[in-house]
């Protein structure tokens, strides 16, 4: 197994560990995981086929679906759009 896949597995286990924390303690580790994710996906892209990148992006969206929805709503409101 490549280094990038091992790091991706560790990232997933860390995400599962963060999910076990109380909500008020999930923010800081969650932000770290979210910040590390693009670099990890780029590292995966350099070493593997496109289907692994698609799976990793799907995992990222699945794990951070609520924070990403809040971010999209916030950005939409800043541009002057209506609340969906």
C-alpha positions as CSV (number, residue, x, y, z in Angstrom):
1,X,0.0,0.0,0.0
2,X,1.3,3.4,-0.9
3,X,2.1,6.2,1.6
4,X,-0.8,8.3,0.3
5,X,-3.3,5.5,0.9
6,X,-1.9,4.9,4.4
7,X,-2.3,8.6,5.2
8,X,-5.8,8.6,3.8
9,X,-6.7,5.7,6.0
10,X,-5.3,7.5,9.0
11,X,-7.3,10.6,8.0
12,X,-10.5,8.5,7.9
13,X,-9.8,6.9,11.3
14,X,-9.0,10.4,12.8
15,X,-12.4,11.6,11.3
16,X,-14.2,8.7,13.0
17,X,-12.4,9.5,16.2
18,X,-13.5,13.2,16.0
19,X,-17.0,12.1,15.4
20,X,-17.0,10.3,18.7
21,X,-16.2,13.5,20.6
22,X,-19.0,15.8,22.0
23,X,-20.1,18.4,19.4
24,X,-18.5,21.3,21.2
25,X,-15.1,19.6,21.0
26,X,-15.4,18.6,17.3
27,X,-14.7,22.0,15.9
28,X,-10.9,22.4,16.2
29,X,-10.0,18.8,15.1
30,X,-12.6,19.0,12.3
31,X,-11.1,22.2,11.0
32,X,-7.7,20.6,11.0
33,X,-9.1,17.6,9.1
34,X,-10.8,19.8,6.6
35,X,-7.6,21.8,6.1
36,X,-5.5,18.7,5.5
37,X,-8.0,17.1,3.1
38,X,-7.1,19.0,-0.1
39,X,-3.4,18.3,0.3
40,X,-4.1,14.7,0.9
41,X,-6.3,14.4,-2.1
42,X,-3.7,16.1,-4.3
43,X,-1.1,13.6,-2.9
44,X,-3.5,10.7,-3.8
45,X,-3.9,12.2,-7.2
46,X,-0.2,12.2,-7.8
47,X,0.1,8.5,-7.0
48,X,-3.1,6.9,-8.1
49,X,-5.8,6.6,-10.7
50,X,-8.7,9.1,-11.0
51,X,-11.3,6.7,-9.5
52,X,-9.4,6.9,-6.1
53,X,-9.6,10.7,-6.2
54,X,-13.4,10.5,-7.0
55,X,-13.9,8.1,-4.0
56,X,-11.8,10.4,-1.7
57,X,-13.8,13.5,-2.7
58,X,-17.0,11.6,-2.1
59,X,-15.7,10.6,1.4
60,X,-14.8,14.2,2.1
61,X,-18.2,15.5,1.0
62,X,-19.9,12.8,3.0
63,X,-18.0,13.5,6.2
64,X,-18.3,17.3,6.0
65,X,-21.7,17.6,4.3
66,X,-23.3,19.8,7.0
67,X,-20.3,22.2,7.4
68,X,-20.1,22.5,3.6
69,X,-23.8,23.3,3.3
70,X,-23.4,26.0,6.0
71,X,-20.4,27.4,4.1
72,X,-22.3,27.4,0.8
73,X,-25.3,29.2,2.4
74,X,-23.0,31.7,3.9
75,X,-21.2,32.4,0.6
76,X,-24.5,32.6,-1.2
77,X,-25.9,35.2,1.3
78,X,-22.7,37.2,1.0
79,X,-23.2,37.4,-2.8
80,X,-26.7,38.8,-2.2
81,X,-28.7,35.7,-3.0
82,X,-31.9,34.5,-1.5
83,X,-32.0,31.8,1.1
84,X,-33.0,28.5,-0.6
